[in-house]
Amino acid sequence: MPEIANVNNSYDESNIQVLEGLEAVRKRPGMYIGSTSSRGLHHLVYEIMDNSIDEALAGYCDEIEITINPDNSITNIDNGRGIPVGIHPKMGIPTVEVVHTILHAGGKFGGEGYSVSGGLHGVGASVVNALSEYLEVEVYREGNIYRQRYERGKVVSKLEVIGKTDRTGTKTTFKPDPLIFEKIEFDYETLLNRFRELAFLNKGLTIRLIDKRKEEPVVKELHYEGGIISFVEHLNRNKEVIHQPPIYFESLKDGNHVEIAMQYNDTYNENIYSFANNIATTEGGTHLTGFKTAITKVFNDYCRKYNYLKENDKNLLGEDVREGLTAVISVKLHEPQFEGQTKTKLGNSEIRSLVENAVSEKLSAFLEENPSIAKAIVEKSITAARAREAARKAREMTRRKSALESTTLPGKLADCSEKDPSLCEIYIVEGDSAGGSAKQGRDRRFQAILPLWGKMLNVEKSRIDKVYTNEKLLPVITALGANIGEDFDIEKLRYHKIIIMADADVDGQHIRTLLLTFLYRYMRPLVEGGYVYIAQPPLFKITKGKEEVYAYNEKQLEKILNEKGWKKGECTIQRYKGLGEMNPEQLWETTMNPKTRSMLRVELKDAIAADEIFSILMGEKVEPRKEFIQANAKDVTNLDI
């Protein structure tokens, strides 16, 4: 674990500063952890974990163990220095109690306890305590084991010495309060993905995740000596890479540390992930800006120097240079300035120049020393530039053609009369027959129907110029009105609910996946903003006498039969093979009526996981897809063939 900067080795009572009390947390939990849903629940684990990670960043901890206990309580143990236990000079109570009962108390404000810290606001332990049914902390420090217990933020036992030890560190066990959270069941995969990320970002650190909720505990140990080099290799593991190993460089200046790992693959998408003090900066910031500016300049300079670009050729654009690039940018700095409470955009101006200089100097040197790799990347970038120019021409042709027509909307679109996009929804329907039923059954005031027929382009294997000339995708682009890629503008979106309605069979599932891949790759803000939905047409119609009931899956079918006391031989059960089998009234009542329909909203919880799934399912490599199907086949309960 590299030491980032000089750290004052003292970590005691005087390092803990107190800013304010803890009253509001239970009243307004959303202000502190975002929500009381599953996302907020998992945030509690990250807050406690952050304190252990800060010890690791300071060079005092190299092992962290997190256990999900059978009752969904969490135990976090590290081998750091242990939270100070002496009497706090200002508060007059043990410092460990201050940390857990007073908001904004932590070793991160004065700059003495930690050189680099992820927990900027210092609210972690106190907020988790306030929102837990109980929290128990054990501190291993100065040869003693100290323990204190809290319930719903209140002290229920004074700090006491319960034994001797020769180790150091902190052990925290807490159980989220069911009075606060919608549910208190932790998702193993969600925690594993975040901890894997942290293990990559802190090379040499071992993170152990144990799930004790099953008969046989699940244990996963995460340790990556390669750090973010291993991270990039992990991200590219289902893709054909252009060079091995990833390009890596780092730079250290004034206590600020930047690490960059990058590797090109043969896809047409860029995947750049940026972090500041282990926090994912999903909105980017100065470090990302510096990287993008510098990499574009470095490749253009190289192309000019070695005549890949002639005198009259235009410079490559950033998007050309970044096609097929997977990169991780990790900066660790003394005083991060995050824009907004969400900590998703880095604002430190000095980091931009640090990153720019590092990329300019070290990437340029790498290209000079590795001409064959440089040539492969440059040729891919030049091909991307040509495709971009072809796409521009195709786009202009489309616009000119549209201007000559009586309407710019696709001919098969049955539009709605409402003009306010926030009140409008569009059903993208597979097949003309289903489209016909949907057009007749809809509410014309706010529901538009766009029928599609046949398989569309798999954009995972295609550049943007192919998208603009694809007759199956163009109607979707035109109907939505917000354009795609770099030109996407959500302000021009014509419908705020985009509903994919396809058959429940394999072909329908394929079309759904193709459409979702297209929306994710070329209109990603739609997915991020929650504009995309999957319609849920019923799978069965149960008829007995004059009574008709619909079931959306086999489990619901069994439930309906049991509740009504119907035996299968006494009623007619029709299994729908496709949407076209339903008449307009049935389609409206079961799938399109806002009062009775069931829809799934497509959410993007984890960009890395989403990218991986699309690469596996729709990419060139067959083996990862085969492995994915074999691993998940056991979870399939209904498959029409």
C-alpha positions in Angstrom: 0.0 0.0 0.0 1.8 3.2 -1.1 1.9 6.1 1.4 0.2 9.1 -0.3 1.8 11.9 1.8 3.3 12.5 5.2 0.9 11.7 7.9 1.1 12.9 11.5 1.4 9.6 13.3 -0.6 10.8 16.3 -4.2 9.8 16.2 -5.8 10.6 19.5 -8.5 12.6 21.2 -7.4 16.0 20.0 -7.8 14.9 16.3 -11.5 14.6 16.6 -13.4 17.8 16.0 -17.1 18.3 16.8 -19.3 20.4 14.5 -22.9 19.7 15.6 -25.4 17.4 17.2 -27.3 14.3 16.0 -31.0 15.3 16.4 -32.2 15.3 12.8 -30.9 12.0 11.5 -33.8 9.8 12.5 -36.4 12.4 11.4 -34.9 12.9 8.0 -32.7 9.9 7.1 -32.9 10.7 3.4 -30.8 13.8 3.9 -27.9 11.7 5.2 -28.0 8.4 3.3 -30.1 9.4 0.2 -33.2 7.2 0.9 -34.6 4.5 3.2 -34.8 2.0 0.3 -32.3 -0.7 -0.5 -29.8 1.9 -1.7 -29.8 3.7 1.7 -29.6 0.4 3.5 -26.4 -0.6 1.8 -25.1 2.9 2.2 -24.8 2.2 6.0 -22.3 -0.6 5.3 -20.3 1.8 3.1 -20.2 4.5 5.8 -18.7 2.1 8.4 -16.4 0.6 5.8 -15.1 4.0 4.8 -13.6 4.5 8.2 -11.6 1.3 7.8 -10.6 2.3 4.2 -9.4 5.6 5.6 -7.1 3.7 8.0 -5.8 1.8 4.9 -5.2 5.0 3.0 -3.2 6.3 5.9 -1.1 3.1 5.8 -2.3 1.6 9.1 -4.7 -1.1 7.9 -4.3 -3.9 5.3 -7.2 -6.2 6.2 -11.0 -5.6 6.5 -13.6 -8.3 7.1 -17.3 -7.7 6.6 -19.8 -10.3 7.7 -23.5 -10.4 6.9 -24.9 -12.2 10.0 -28.0 -14.5 9.9 -30.3 -11.7 11.3 -29.0 -9.3 8.6 -26.9 -7.4 11.0 -23.4 -6.4 9.8 -20.0 -6.9 11.5 -17.1 -4.8 10.2 -13.6 -5.6 11.6 -10.3 -3.9 10.6 -6.7 -4.0 11.8 -6.2 -0.3 11.9 -5.2 1.8 14.9 -8.6 1.6 16.6 -10.9 4.6 17.3 -9.4 6.8 20.1 -11.0 5.9 23.5 -9.6 8.7 25.8 -11.8 11.5 27.1 -12.4 14.1 24.4 -10.9 17.5 25.4 -14.0 19.5 24.4 -16.9 17.1 25.1 -15.7 15.4 28.3 -16.8 11.9 27.2 -14.9 9.1 25.6 -13.9 10.0 22.0 -15.3 6.7 20.6 -18.7 7.9 22.1 -18.3 11.3 20.4 -17.7 9.6 17.1 -20.9 7.5 17.4 -23.3 10.0 19.0 -22.4 13.5 17.6 -22.9 14.4 13.9 -19.9 15.7 12.0 -17.5 14.4 14.6 -14.5 12.7 13.0 -10.8 12.7 12.4 -11.2 14.2 8.9 -11.9 17.9 9.4 -8.7 19.1 11.1 -6.3 17.4 8.6 -4.2 15.9 11.3 -5.7 12.4 11.7 -5.8 11.6 8.0 -3.9 12.8 5.0 -6.4 11.4 2.6 -10.0 10.5 3.4 -13.0 9.4 1.5 -15.6 10.2 4.2 -15.5 14.0 3.5 -18.5 14.9 5.7 -17.4 12.7 8.6 -21.0 11.7 9.4 -20.5 7.9 9.0 -20.5 6.3 12.4 -23.0 8.6 14.0 -25.5 8.4 11.2 -25.3 4.6 11.1 -25.7 4.5 14.9 -28.8 6.8 14.7 -30.4 4.6 12.1 -29.7 1.2 13.7 -31.8 -0.9 16.1 -28.5 -1.4 17.9 -24.8 -0.8 17.3 -22.0 -2.3 19.3 -18.4 -1.2 18.9 -15.2 -2.9 20.1 -11.9 -1.1 20.0 -8.6 -2.9 20.2 -6.1 -0.3 21.3 -3.2 0.2 23.8 -3.4 -3.5 24.8 -7.1 -3.4 25.9 -10.4 -4.4 24.3 -13.0 -1.6 24.9 -16.7 -2.0 24.2 -19.7 0.2 24.1 -23.3 -0.4 23.0 -26.0 2.0 21.6 -29.6 1.5 20.7 -31.2 3.8 18.1 -28.4 6.3 18.6 -28.6 6.4 22.4 -25.8 5.1 24.7 -27.1 2.0 26.7 -23.7 0.9 28.2 -20.7 3.0 29.1 -17.4 2.4 27.6 -15.8 -0.5 29.4 -12.6 -2.6 29.2 -13.6 -6.3 28.6 -10.2 -7.9 28.1 -6.6 -7.7 26.9 -5.3 -8.0 23.4 -2.1 -7.6 21.4 -3.9 -6.5 18.2 -5.2 -3.1 17.1 -8.3 -2.1 15.2 -12.0 -1.6 15.4 -15.0 -4.0 15.3 -18.4 -2.6 14.6 -21.7 -4.6 14.6 -25.0 -2.9 13.7 -28.5 -3.9 12.7 -30.4 -1.4 10.6 -33.6 -0.2 12.2 -36.8 -1.8 10.7 -38.7 1.3 11.8 -36.6 3.4 9.4 -35.9 1.1 6.4 -38.4 -0.4 4.0 -36.6 -3.7 4.4 -33.4 -4.8 6.1 -32.2 -7.6 3.8 -28.7 -7.0 2.4 -27.9 -8.0 -1.2 -24.7 -10.0 -1.4 -23.9 -9.1 -5.0 -24.4 -5.3 -4.4 -21.9 -5.4 -1.5 -19.5 -7.7 -3.4 -19.4 -5.3 -6.4 -18.6 -2.3 -4.2 -15.9 -4.2 -2.2 -14.3 -5.5 -5.3 -14.1 -1.9 -6.6 -12.4 -0.8 -3.3 -10.0 -3.7 -3.4 -8.9 -2.7 -6.9 -8.5 0.9 -5.9 -6.3 0.1 -2.9 -3.7 -2.4 -4.1 -2.4 -4.6 -1.4 -5.6 -4.3 0.8 -7.4 -7.6 1.6 -11.2 -7.3 1.9 -13.1 -10.4 3.1 -16.9 -10.7 2.6 -18.7 -13.4 4.5 -22.4 -14.2 4.2 -23.6 -16.3 7.1 -27.3 -16.4 6.1 -27.0 -19.7 4.3 -26.3 -23.2 5.9 -22.8 -23.1 4.4 -21.3 -19.6 4.8 -20.2 -17.9 1.6 -16.7 -16.4 1.8 -15.1 -14.2 -0.8 -11.6 -12.8 -0.4 -10.7 -9.8 -2.6 -7.0 -8.8 -2.9 -5.4 -7.3 -6.0 -1.7 -6.6 -6.0 -2.1 -5.1 -9.5 -4.5 -2.5 -8.2 -6.3 -0.6 -11.0 -4.3 -2.5 -13.6 -6.2 -5.6 -12.4 -9.4 -3.4 -12.4 -9.0 -2.7 -16.1 -8.3 -6.3 -16.9 -11.4 -7.3 -15.0 -13.5 -4.8 -16.9 -12.1 -6.1 -20.3 -12.2 -9.8 -19.4 -15.2 -10.4 -21.8 -13.8 -8.4 -24.6 -11.0 -8.9 -27.2 -8.2 -6.5 -26.2 -5.9 -4.8 -28.7 -2.8 -4.9 -26.5 -1.5 -6.6 -23.3 -0.9 -5.6 -20.5 -2.9 -2.3 -19.8 -1.0 0.9 -20.0 -0.3 2.2 -16.5 1.2 5.4 -15.1 1.1 7.4 -11.9 2.2 10.8 -10.6 2.6 12.4 -7.2 2.7 16.1 -6.5 2.1 18.2 -3.3 0.5 15.2 -1.6 -1.9 14.6 -4.5 -1.6 11.2 -6.2 -3.0 10.2 -9.6 -3.0 6.7 -11.0 -4.3 5.8 -14.5 -4.7 2.4 -16.1 -6.0 2.1 -19.7 -6.5 -0.6 -22.3 -8.1 -0.7 -25.7 -10.5 -3.4 -26.9 -12.1 -4.1 -30.3 -15.6 -2.7 -29.3 -17.0 0.7 -30.3 -17.8 2.0 -26.8 -15.7 3.9 -24.3 -15.8 3.0 -20.6 -14.0 5.4 -18.4 -14.4 5.2 -14.6 -13.1 8.0 -12.4 -12.6 8.0 -8.6 -11.5 10.5 -6.0 -10.4 9.1 -2.6 -12.2 5.8 -3.6 -15.5 7.6 -4.2 -16.9 7.0 -7.7 -17.2 10.4 -9.4 -20.0 9.4 -11.7 -20.4 13.0 -13.0 -16.7 13.3 -13.7 -14.9 16.4 -12.8 -11.5 18.0 -13.2 -9.5 14.7 -13.2 -11.7 13.3 -16.1 -11.5 16.6 -18.0 -7.7 16.6 -17.7 -7.5 13.0 -18.9 -9.8 13.5 -21.9 -8.0 16.8 -23.0 -4.5 15.3 -22.7 -5.2 11.9 -24.4 -6.7 13.7 -27.5 -3.7 16.0 -27.8 -1.2 13.1 -27.3 -2.7 11.0 -30.1 -3.0 13.9 -32.5 0.6 15.0 -31.9 1.7 11.4 -32.5 -0.3 11.1 -35.7 1.1 14.3 -37.0 4.7 13.3 -36.1 4.5 10.0 -37.9 2.3 11.1 -40.8 -0.8 9.1 -39.9 -2.6 12.3 -40.5 -1.6 14.3 -43.5 -1.3 18.1 -43.6 -4.9 18.6 -44.9 -6.5 16.0 -42.6 -8.6 17.2 -39.7 -7.5 16.4 -36.2 -9.0 13.4 -34.5 -11.8 14.2 -32.0 -11.8 12.9 -28.4 -14.6 10.4 -29.2 -12.4 8.9 -32.0 -9.4 8.5 -29.7 -11.6 7.0 -26.9 -13.4 4.4 -29.1 -12.9 1.0 -27.5 -11.0 2.5 -24.5 -11.5 1.1 -21.0 -9.8 3.3 -18.4 -9.7 3.8 -14.6 -8.6 7.2 -13.2 -8.0 7.2 -9.5 -6.9 10.3 -7.6 -6.2 10.6 -3.9 -5.9 14.1 -2.6 -5.6 15.9 0.8 -8.7 18.2 0.5 -11.2 17.0 -2.2 -13.8 19.5 -3.3 -16.9 17.6 -4.4 -19.6 19.5 -6.1 -23.0 18.9 -4.4 -23.8 16.7 -1.5 -23.7 13.5 -3.6 -19.9 13.7 -4.0 -20.2 12.7 -7.7 -18.2 15.5 -9.3 -14.6 16.6 -8.4 -13.9 20.3 -8.5 -10.2 20.7 -7.5 -8.6 22.8 -10.3 -5.0 21.6 -9.4 -6.0 18.0 -10.2 -6.7 18.8 -13.8 -3.2 20.0 -14.5 -1.7 17.1 -12.5 -3.6 14.6 -14.7 -2.9 16.5 -17.9 0.8 16.6 -17.3 0.9 12.9 -16.3 -0.9 11.8 -19.4 1.0 14.1 -21.7 4.4 13.0 -20.4 3.9 9.3 -19.7 1.4 8.3 -22.4 3.6 10.0 -25.1 6.7 8.1 -23.8 4.7 4.8 -23.9 3.6 5.4 -27.5 7.2 6.2 -28.5 8.5 3.0 -26.8 5.7 0.8 -28.2 5.2 1.7 -31.8 3.2 -1.5 -32.7 0.6 -0.8 -30.0 0.6 2.9 -30.9 -0.1 1.9 -34.6 -3.0 -0.4 -33.6 -4.7 2.3 -31.5 -4.1 5.0 -34.0 -5.5 3.0 -36.9 -8.6 2.2 -34.8 -9.0 5.9 -34.0 -8.7 6.9 -37.6 -11.3 4.3 -38.6 -13.6 5.7 -35.9 -13.1 9.2 -37.3 -14.1 8.0 -40.8 -17.2 6.2 -39.4 -18.1 9.4 -37.5 -17.9 11.4 -40.7 -20.0 8.8 -42.5 -22.5 9.0 -39.6 -22.6 12.8 -40.0 -23.4 12.5 -43.7 -26.0 9.9 -43.1 -27.5 12.1 -40.4 -27.6 15.1 -42.7 -29.2 13.0 -45.5 -31.8 11.8 -43.0 -32.6 15.4 -42.0 -32.7 16.6 -45.7 -35.0 13.7 -46.6 -37.2 14.4 -43.6 -37.5 18.1 -44.5 -38.9 17.1 -48.0 -41.6 14.9 -46.5 -44.9 16.1 -45.2 -44.0 15.0 -41.7 -40.8 14.3 -39.9 -42.3 11.5 -37.9 -42.1 7.8 -39.1 -45.1 6.7 -41.1 -46.0 3.7 -38.9 -46.1 5.9 -35.7 -49.6 6.5 -34.3 -49.0 9.6 -32.3 -51.0 10.9 -29.3 -52.8 14.3 -29.2 -51.1 15.5 -25.9 -48.1 17.7 -26.5 -46.6 17.9 -23.0 -43.9 15.2 -23.0 -44.2 14.6 -19.3 -47.8 13.3 -19.8 -47.0 11.3 -23.0 -45.9 7.7 -23.4 -44.9 5.6 -26.4 -45.3 1.9 -26.7 -42.6 0.3 -29.0 -44.4 -2.8 -30.1 -43.1 -5.9 -31.7 -44.9 -6.9 -34.9 -47.6 -5.3 -37.0 -50.5 -7.4 -35.7 -49.7 -6.5 -32.1 -49.2 -2.9 -33.2 -52.7 -2.9 -34.8 -54.3 -4.1 -31.6 -52.3 -1.6 -29.5 -53.4 1.3 -31.8 -57.0 0.3 -31.4 -56.9 -0.4 -27.7 -54.8 2.7 -26.6 -55.9 6.0 -25.1 -55.1 8.3 -28.0 -54.8 11.3 -25.8 -51.5 10.4 -24.3 -50.4 7.0 -25.7 -48.4 6.7 -28.9 -47.7 3.4 -30.7 -44.7 2.6 -32.8 -44.7 -0.9 -34.3 -41.4 -2.6 -35.2 -41.1 -5.8 -37.2 -38.2 -8.2 -37.5 -34.8 -8.2 -35.7 -33.0 -4.9 -35.5 -29.3 -4.1 -35.6 -27.1 -5.4 -32.7 -25.4 -2.0 -31.9 -22.9 -3.8 -29.6 -21.2 -5.0 -32.8 -21.7 -1.9 -34.9 -20.4 1.7 -35.2 -22.7 4.7 -35.1 -22.7 5.2 -38.9 -24.5 1.8 -39.2 -27.1 3.0 -36.7 -28.0 6.0 -38.8 -28.6 3.9 -41.9 -30.6 1.1 -40.1 -34.2 1.0 -41.2 -35.3 -0.7 -37.9 -33.7 1.9 -35.6 -34.3 5.1 -37.5 -38.0 5.1 -36.7 -37.2 4.8 -33.0 -34.7 7.7 -33.2 -37.1 9.9 -35.1 -40.1 9.2 -32.9 -38.3 9.9 -29.7 -36.9 13.1 -31.1 -33.9 13.5 -28.8 -31.2 12.2 -31.3 -28.4 9.8 -30.2 -24.8 9.7 -29.0 -23.0 13.0 -28.7 -26.1 14.8 -30.2 -28.5 13.4 -27.6 -30.7 16.1 -26.0 -33.1 15.0 -23.4 -34.9 18.4 -23.6 -36.2 17.3 -27.0 -37.6 14.0 -25.8 -41.2 13.7 -27.0 -42.3 11.1 -24.4 -41.3 10.6 -20.8 -42.4 7.0 -20.7 -40.8 4.7 -23.3 -42.4 1.3 -22.9 -41.1 -1.8 -24.7 -43.9 -4.2 -25.4 -42.8 -7.6 -26.9 -44.0 -11.2 -26.8 -43.0 -13.4 -23.8 -41.2 -15.9 -26.1 -37.6 -16.1 -27.0 -37.9 -13.8 -30.0 -39.6 -11.2 -27.9 -36.9 -11.4 -25.3 -34.3 -11.0 -28.0 -35.9 -7.9 -29.4 -36.3 -6.5 -25.9 -32.5 -7.0 -25.3 -31.6 -5.5 -28.7 -33.7 -2.4 -27.9 -32.3 -2.0 -24.4 -28.7 -2.4 -25.7 -29.5 0.4 -28.2 -31.0 2.7 -25.6 -28.2 2.0 -23.1 -25.4 2.6 -25.7 -26.8 5.6 -27.6 -29.5 7.2 -25.3 -28.1 6.3 -21.9 -29.6 9.3 -20.0 -33.0 7.7 -20.8 -32.0 4.6 -18.8 -30.3 6.7 -16.1 -33.3 8.9 -15.7 -35.9 6.1 -15.4 -37.7 6.9 -18.6 -37.6 3.3 -20.0 -40.1 0.6 -19.0 -40.9 -3.0 -19.9 -44.6 -3.8 -20.4 -45.8 -7.0 -18.7 -48.6 -8.6 -20.7 -50.3 -11.5 -19.1 -49.2 -15.0 -19.8 -52.5 -16.7 -19.1 -56.3 -16.1 -19.4 -58.4 -18.2 -17.0 -62.1 -18.6 -18.0 -64.8 -20.2 -16.0 -68.3 -19.6 -17.1 -68.6 -15.9 -17.8 -65.7 -14.9 -15.5 -62.3 -14.1 -17.0 -59.1 -13.6 -15.0 -55.6 -12.9 -16.2 -52.3 -14.2 -14.7 -48.9 -12.7 -15.5 -46.9 -15.7 -14.6 -47.2 -19.3 -13.4 -47.0 -18.4 -9.7 -49.9 -16.0 -10.1 -51.9 -18.6 -12.0 -51.5 -21.1 -9.1 -52.5 -18.4 -6.6 -55.6 -17.4 -8.5 -56.7 -21.1 -8.9 -56.2 -21.7 -5.1 -58.0 -18.5 -4.1 -61.0 -19.2 -6.2 -61.0 -22.9 -5.5 -60.9 -23.7 -9.2 -59.5 -27.0 -10.4 -57.6 -26.9 -13.8 -60.1 -29.3 -15.4 -63.1 -27.1 -14.4 -61.8 -24.0 -16.2 -60.2 -23.0 -19.5 -56.6 -21.8 -19.3 -55.4 -20.1 -22.4 -51.6 -19.5 -22.6 -50.8 -16.5 -24.8 -48.1 -17.1 -27.3 -48.0 -13.5 -28.4 -49.5 -10.0 -28.1 -51.3 -10.5 -31.4 -53.6 -13.1 -29.8 -55.2 -10.4 -27.6 -58.0 -8.2 -29.0 -57.7 -4.5 -28.5 -59.9 -4.4 -25.4 -57.9 -7.2 -23.7 -54.6 -5.5 -24.5 -55.9 -2.3 -23.0 -57.2 -3.8 -19.9 -54.2 -6.1 -19.1 -51.2 -4.2 -20.4 -51.9 -0.6 -21.3 -54.5 0.8 -18.8 -52.5 2.8 -16.2 -55.0 1.8 -13.5 -54.6 -2.0 -14.1 -51.3 -2.6 -15.9 -48.1 -3.9 -14.5 -44.8 -2.5 -15.8 -41.1 -2.9 -14.9 -39.0 0.3 -14.8 -35.5 -0.2 -16.2 -33.0 1.2 -13.6 -29.3 1.6 -13.8 -27.9 0.8 -10.3 -24.4 -0.1 -11.4 -22.9 1.1 -14.7 -20.0 -1.4 -14.5 -22.3 -4.3 -14.0 -24.6 -3.0 -16.8 -21.8 -2.7 -19.3 -20.6 -6.2 -18.4 -24.0 -7.7 -19.0 -24.5 -6.0 -22.4 -21.0 -7.1 -23.5 -21.6 -10.7 -22.5 -25.1 -11.0 -24.0 -24.6 -9.0 -27.2 -20.8 -8.9 -27.8 -18.5 -10.9 -30.1 -17.2 -13.4 -27.6 -19.2 -16.6 -27.4 -17.5 -18.3 -24.4 -18.6 -15.6 -21.7 -22.1 -15.8 -23.1 -22.1 -19.6 -22.8 -20.8 -19.4 -19.2 -23.4 -16.7 -18.3 -26.3 -18.9 -19.6 -25.0 -22.0 -17.8 -24.6 -20.0 -14.5 -28.1 -18.5 -14.7 -30.1 -21.3 -16.3 -31.1 -22.5 -12.9 -33.0 -19.2 -12.2 -35.1 -19.5 -15.4 -38.6 -20.5 -14.5 -40.4 -19.9 -17.8 -38.9 -20.3 -21.3 -40.9 -20.6 -24.5 -39.1 -22.3 -27.3 
